[in-house]
Amino acid sequence: MRGVAFGDGRRPVGQSLKDAQEMAGLPPGRWLGRGLAALGLTEGAEVSERQMELLFGQCRHPDADRIERGLLDDGADPATARLATVLGQPIEEIEQRGQTPLLALDFTFRPQASLIVLWALGDARTRRIIERAHERAIAKTLRWLEDEVAETRWSSGRGRAKTPALVVAAFRHFDNRDGFPLLHDHCLILNRVQRRDDDGEPVWGALDTYRLYRNVVAAGTLYTLAMTTEVCEELGMATVPREVTPGLRPVMEIAGVDSELIDWSSTRRQRIEDVLEGLTYKFAQEHGRLPGEKARHGLGWQAAQDTRPEKKTPRPLKQLLAWWRASALLRFGKQMVDGLVQRCRAAGALIRAWVDPHVDAALAAVDVAAVVSTVRGKFARRHVLAEARRHLLETLRGQEFTRGLDDYIANRALSDYGRQSTVPKAGRRAPAADQLFHTADFAEPDRWWIAGTDGKPPRESSRYERARVASLAVQNAIRAARPTPAAARDDAPATTTSAAAHAEDQHHDQASDAPHAVDHPGRDAALTPAQRAAAIQAHQEAAMPEEYLEGRTTDPATWMRTPKNLERFAAYTRAANARRRAYEEGEIPTPAAEPAAPVDRRRQEHEQQRQQPGPGQGQGLQP
């Protein structure tokens, strides 16, 4: 109530929330979720200050004042009247046990940086389309959380039930703490849901918040996929990958938005990177090694907290839009700012003409399973589902797809390549579907080193880069094993790897009846099987490898420049120089020439293959 409900600002003392929001030009909060009906609230209605105090501050009914007065008028004592308005267990009882009550969770939804730039500097129509897509994507994600994720738990987790009805208060923010554009919504999810007891009576209980937390990445990818797709379809745009951190997954941004504009809007990133460099150096001094992936995440969070500015004074959106435009014009000029939307549409038209809206179910399942298994080792369905949504965003480049395609790809990846590793224990309750973990048999490429740029030292390939190479190796094997549309299926080579052969069999068996193999709403489906197969294969070969491998790997000699080998080569050089000087000074007689030993061809070929770069060490895998 001090910050989120007031645009991350400081509300003046003694001023009501409604008056402060109106004076600052901030939109009021709005209610979302199916659980509002049980509280007498309406979706989309305004969130009042008293409702927030009662619901999120005391876990009581938002209309508790009226209910309590009615009970007191009927003769109830104050304690009984107050208890009748409490939702679930009173927070006083939780505090008496020495515990801190968890009243709500804050799920924050924000688009990619390029969409934020378009929203801030585009025309009024572009801004309306982005805001509408933002709201619809939030609603879609909340519906998915209600239908697939939300559960209530009681009796220390021994009792569980699905609860497809959440109570959410959403607050819209327009800028970051530096005043630069950052469209985002804070969605406060109440930690109370309603269920039916054994007698069929409605009772209030707590959410399984850990289950919500575990699915936050899958929810975020659903929001990003839904919003990006709608904006691209409405405005005729497309997406391109942008590498933010070398070695990590690229961010799919709107094509045509200049990187300078993205850097202009992301004001905190450079400050975080400067502080992170110092924290990384300190970590290396203390531990004698560079931080791993988990430690890098922790250091990044610490750098973000250390550079977080103080709260600002909120301003109306109209004033912010004028200030943003003036700032961008002063820095980049009128031509670059005013031509932004046109450049994005032109770039989108080129990409849409190049990438057909087709998804090869067999190759998508390979990609998803290989990436998840290489990055995580063991994985659950939520990890596969999140990766399937990323695959659609990266492959379709913002074009529409058949509803339910993400679930279809995730299910196929699990069924075709997943092997359950969770073993139910005797005498215990069988684990839920989302608690089952799986593994997959994909050969992980050997680690390789990548030459540093801008004076930075070489770095080891990341798990994500090795995952992409593992996926593309199997996909290319599948493409090579596929017969031409006119050829018979029995003509496929017998040397295909097991994973590739299995995926190929699945593709031939299911491509004809798979509901999502090449379906696309509004697309002419009167293509022959040969035309459809050719279009799918051409699309996949064109759309997938280049943006992941080109520029990420280096020449075969890169491994020689790794820190581990530099000292070894230096020792070899010192020894060779010493031996040369000894020969020159005549201290060691030159040995007579000896007859050459017979060459072991097989051993020589083996040594040559061993010294060849692993997958991804050259200039990129070729289809």
N, C-alpha and C positions, 0 to 999 in steps of 0.2 A: 504493500500500500504506500510505502514511502518512495519507492523507486519505479517498479515495473508499471504500476497503474498510472504513473505520471511521466511517461516517456524517458525513463532513466534519469530523471531530474530530482530536485529537492523541492517538495511542495511547501509553500509558505505556511508558517505555523498559524493555526487557528482558522485556516481557510478550508472549506469543504472540498472534497475531491471533485465534485461536479463543477463548482465555480472555478477551481484551479485549472481543470481541463479546458473549460470554455475560454478562460483568459489566455491560456497558452496555445490555443488552437489545436488541441489534441483530441483525437476521436475517443469516445468512451469505450469501455470494454463491452464485449457482447458474449452472450451465452451460446454454447455449442454442446452437442452431444444428445444421445437418446435418453439419458438419465434425467433430463430436466422435467419430464412429465411427472415423475414421482414426487417432485418438489413444487409443482405448480408453476414452473417457469416455462417461458416460451423461447424456442431457438431464435437467435438473432436479437433478442431483447437486450436492453442496456443493463449493464452491471452497476448496481448502486453501491455506495460506500458501506451502508449498513449491511447489505447482503454479503459483502466481502468479509466484514468483521465477524458476522455470525458463522458463515460457512467455512471460510479459510482460517479464521482466527480461533473459533471455538468448536468447530465441527457440529454446529447446530443448524436446524432448519432455517433457510433464508427468510422465512416469515415467522420466526420464533416469537417476535414481540406480540403479534396478534394472537397466536396460539396460546401463549402463556397468559395473556390477559383474559382470554376466554375461560381457561381452566381456573384461574383465580376467582373470577366472577361466579363460577360454579361451586366454589367452596374448597378447592384443592389447596393444600399448603404450598408455599413457594418452592420448596425443594422438589416436591413431586411435579409441580407445574414445569419447572425448569428441566427436569429429567425427561419429561415427555417430548421435549423439543430436541434432544440430543440424538445425533445420528451415530448409531453403533456404540462402542465403548467410550465413556466420558474421558476426556483427556486428563482430568484430575486423577483418575485411577491409574493412568499410564505414568503420570509424573510421580505418584506416590511410590511406585515400584523403582524409582530412580532411572526411568527411561525417558527419552525425548520423543514425544509424539511426532510422527511424520504426517503432516496434514495435506500436502499436495506435492506434485511433481511439475516442474517447468519444462515442457517440450517447446523448444524454440525452432521455428521454421524460417529459413532464409534461402533465397535463390543464389545462383552463381553470380560472381562479380560482374560478368558481362551483361547479365539480365538487369542487375541493379543499375549499371551505367545507362542502359537503354531506357529504363524506367525514369531515371533522373534527368536525362538530356533529350529524350525523345519527345514527340508531339503528344497532344492530349489523348488521341486515339490509342497510340502505342502504350501510354501509361495506363489507360483504362483496361486494355487487353491483358497487360501484365498483372495488374491488381486482381482482375477477375480470375485469371488462371491461378494466381497465388491462393486465393480464397478457395477455389474448387479443389486444388491439390491438397490443401489442409483438410478440407471436409472429407475427401477420399481417404486420406491417411487415417483420420480419426475413425472412419467407418471400418477400415481394415483392422485397426487396433481393437475395436469393439467386437467385430465378428470373429477374429482369429486369435487374438492374444489375451484380452482382458479376462481375468479370473479373480474370484474372491476366495480367500482362505480363512479357516477358523480352526480352533483346537490345535494350535501350533502346527498348522499345515496338514493335519490328518484329514480335514474336510476341505474339499475343493468343489467349485462349481463355476461354470461359464457365466459371465455377466456381460451381455452385449449392450450395455447402456452406461456410458460415462457422463460425468458432469464436468464441463470445461468452461473456463472463463478466458477469453482471448483478448489480448491487448496489442494494438498495432503501434509499431515504432517506425520512424522514417529515417533516422540517421544514427551514426555511431557517436561515441563520446567526444570526437573531434569535430562533430558537426557535418561530416561528409556523408554522402548517401549510403544508407544501409537499410533497405526495406526488410522488415522481419516482424513476425508475430510471436509473442509469448503466450503459450497455451497452458494455463494452470489446470492440471487434471486433479480433481478432488480425490483424496485417498479414502473414499467411502462409496460403496456401490450397494445396490439392493438385490436381494435374492429371496427365494422362498424357503421357509423352514420345513420340517417334517410334516407339519399340519397345514402347509400351504399358505401360511401367513407371511407377508413381506417383512423382512428384517434387514437392517443395515449392517454391513461389515466392511472390513478393510480389503483393499486391492492386494493382489500379489505383485507388489511393486518391483521385485527382483525380476519377475517374468517380463514386465514392461521394459525394464532396463536392458535385458538381454536382447530384445527385439528392436532397440532404438536404431540400429544401423539399417535393418530391413525397412523400417518405417521411413527413415531419411531418404533411402534410395527410391522408395515409392513416390514420395513427395517430389523429388527432383525429376524423376522420369515423367510423372503426370504433368507437372508445370511446364517443363521444357518442351514436351511434345505439343501441348496446347498452344503455347506461344508461337512455336515454329509453324504449326499448321495454320494458325490464324493470320500470321504476318508473312508467310512464305519464306521463312528463314531456315537455317540448318546449323549444326554444331560442328566444332572441330576440337581436337584434343589440345590442351595447353599444359605443358609440364611446369608445375609450380616448384616442386622439389625434385632434383635429379634422383632417379631410381624409384620414385614412388609413383603411384597411379596418377595419370594425367586427369585434369578436370575438363569436362566437356563444356566448352564455352560457345557462345553465339558467334558464328563466323562473321567477320567484318568489323568486330569491335577491336580497336587497336589496343595493343598491350600498354601503350602509354596512358590511355584512358583508364584501364584497369588499375594500373599503378597509382594514378591520380586519386581514384576512389578508395584504394586500400591503403590508407594513411598509416595504419599501425604496423603493417607487415615489416617495413624496413627497420623500425625501432625494435621489433621483436627479434629480427634476425641479428641485429647488432649485439643485443644483450645475449642471445643464444650462443653466439660465437665465443663470448667470454665465459659463459657457463660451461660450454663444451671443453674449452682449454683447461678450466679449473678441474673438471671431472677427469680429464686425461692425466693431469698432474697428480691427482690424489689416488687414482686407481691404476695408473700405468698402462692404460689402454683407452681406445676410443669408446664412447657409449654405444651399446647395442640399440636395437629398435625400440625396446621397451623403455630403456633409459632416455632415448631421444624424445619420446613422447612426454616423459616426465619433465625433462629440461625445457621442452617447448611450452608446457603448461606454466612452469615457473617463470619463464621469460615473459609470457603473456600477462601474468599477474603483476610482475615487477614493472611493466610498462603501462599498466592500466591507468588512464587519467582519471581525475576526479569527475564527479557528476556535473553535468552541464545545465544550462537553463534552456528548457524546451522552447521551440519556436514553431509557428504554424507552417504547414507544408507549402503554402503559396510563397511565403517568404524564403523558405529553404530552396525551393526550385529556382527562384530568381538569383539567389546567391550562388548556387551550384553552376548555373549557366554562365554567370559573370566570371566565376573563377575558371571555368573551362575555356571560355572565349579568350580570356587574358593569357592563358597558358598555351593553348593549341590553335587559336584562330577560328574565324567564323566558318571557313570552308570545311574544316575537319569536324566541327560540332554540328553544323546544320546538315551535313551530308551523311551523318551517322546511320540513320535508318535506311537510306537508299543504298549505302554500301553493304549493309547487312542483307538486304533483300537481293542485291546482285550476287553476292557471294553465296547466299542460300539457293538461288536459282541454279547456279553452276553445280553445286554439290548435289542438289536434288536430281539434276539431269544425269549425274554420274552414278549415284547410289540408288538402286531400285529398292522399293519397300518390301523386300523379301527376307525371310529368315529361314535358314537351313536348320531344321530341328536337330539333325545329327551332329553337325559341326558346332552348333550352339551348346549342346549338351557336353561335347568334348571340351570345349573352351571353359565352360563353367566348372566342370568337375576337375579339370587339370589345374586351373588357377587356384581354386579353393583348397585342393589337397596339397599343392605345393606350398602355398602361403601358410596354411594352418596345420597341416598334418592330419589332425582329427577335426571333424566339422559336423555341425547339425544342419537340419533343413533350413533354419533361418539364415545361415551363412550362404547356402546354395541359392536361396531365393534372392538375397541381396545381390549376389554376383550375377544372377540371371537378369535382374533389372539393370545392372550396370552394362551388361552385354547388349541389351536392347538399345540403351541410350548411346553406346559407342558405335554400334553397327548400323542402326537405322538413321543416325544423325538427326534426330528430332522428328522423324516422320511417324505417322500414326501406325498402330499395329492392332491386331485382333485382341479383343478383351480376353484376359486369362492366359495370354501367351507366356507371361513370366512364371506362373505356376506350372504350366505345362513343361517348360524347359527345366525348371527345378526338379519336378517329379521324374522326368526322363533322365536327368543327370544322376539322380540318386538310384533309380532302378537299374540303369545300364552300367554304372561304374562304381556305385557306393557299396561298401561292405560293412555291415553293422559291427561296431567294435564294443558297444555297450552290452554287457552280459547281465541280465536280470538276476538278482540275488534271491535265493530260496527263502521263503517266509516273509518277504517284503513285497510291498505293492509294486506292480509292474510300472516302469517309468513311462511317463507320457511321451507322445510322439516327438515333441520338441526337445525332450531330454535324451533322445537317442543320438549317439555320435557314430560317425562312419569314417572309414578310410577309403582310399582309392589307390589302385596300382598304376601309378604314372612314374616313369623314370625321371628323376630330378636331374637337370643338367649340372655338371661340375661348376663350381664357382669360377668366375673369371674377374679380371680387374679391368677397370675402365680409366683411361687417361684423364687426368685432371685438366680443367680449363681455367683461364683467368688466374693462373698462378697457384691453383689449388692442387694438392697432392692427389695421386691416383686413389680411387676408391673401389671397394669390393662391390660386385653386383648384388643388388638387393633381392630379397625373396620374390618381390613382385616381378622383377625382370626375369628371374629364372622361371617363374610361373608362366610368363608369356611365351618364353622359348619352349618350355615343355608342351604347352598347348599347341603352338604353331607347328611343332615337329610332328605331332600326331595328326593334326588337321591336314598337313601337306601329304602325309602318308595316305590318308583317306582319299584325298583328291587324286593322287597318283594311282590308287587302286581302283577307282571308279571307272567302269567301262563307259565308252561313249554311248549316247542315247540309243544308237542303232545296234550296238553290240550286245551279245548275250551276256547274261549275268555270270555264266560259268567261265567266261574268258578272263575274269579278274585274276591278277597274279596271286600265286600261292605264298609269296614271300612277305605279305603284309604283316605288320606287327599285330600282336594279339588284341591290343586295345583298338587299333585302327580297324582290324577285321571285324571285331565285334560291333563297332560303331557303324561300319559299312553295312553289315547284315541288318542291323536295326534300322538303318536308313532305308534300305530296299524293302524291308518288311512293312515299315510303317508309313513311308512317305505317301503312299497312295491313299491311306485312310486317316492320316494324322490330321486332326481338326485345325492345326495351326501351321502346317508345313509351309505353305506359301500364301495363306489367306491374307487378304488386305481389304478392309471395308471400302467399297466404292471402286475397286479395281476390276477391270475386265478379266474374267476368269476363263475366257474361251481360248486358252492356249493349249497346244498339244503337249503331251508329257515330255517330248524331246525339247520343245521350246522352254518349258518351265525348268527342266533340269539344267539347260544351258544358261538360262538367266540367273538361276540361283548360284551356280558355280562361278560364273563371271563376277557376280556381285561380291561373293565372299572373297575371291582372290583379289579383287580391287580394293575392298573396304577394310580389310583387317591387318595385313602385316606391316605396311609401310609406317603407319603412325606410331607403332610400338617399337620397331627395331631400328629404323633409320636414325642415325645420330646418337643412338644410345650405346652401341658397341663400337669397338675400335679395331685397329689392325692387329695381326697376330703377335706383333712384338710388344704389345701393351703389357703382357704379364712380366716382361723383363724390368719394367719400371715400378714394380710394386715395392713398398718399403721392405718387405720380407726378403726380396732378392737383391736389393741394392747393395746391402752389406756383403752378401755372398759374392756378387760380381766384383766388388771392390777388393775383397780378399784374393780372388782369382787374379785380378790385375796386379796387385802387389806381388804375389808369388811369381807371376810371369815376368814382371819387370826385374825382380831379383835374379831370376834364372838367366834372363837375357844379359844382364850386366856381368854375371859370372862367366858366361860364354865369351863375352867381349873381352874380358880381362884375362882369359885363358886359364881360369882356375879349373874348369871342367872340360875334359877332352870331348870332342865331338864324336859320338858313336858312329861306327861303320853302318852303312845302309844294310838293313836286313830285308830278306825277301818278304814280300807282302803276304799277310795271312789270308787264307781263303775267305771270301765274303759269304757270310750267312744271310742269304737274301730274305728269308722269312723274318729273321731277327731285325734286319735293317728296315723292312717294311713296318714291323711292329713299332720300332723306335720312331719312325717318321709319323705314324698314325698317332702315337702317344704325344708327340710334340705339336701336333696340329691343334688349332684352337677348337674348343668345345662349341656346342651350339650357341650362337649368338655372339661369338668372338670375332667373326668376320664382319662383312658389310651388311649382314642381315640375311635371313633365310629366304630363299627364292622359291616360289610356288613350283 
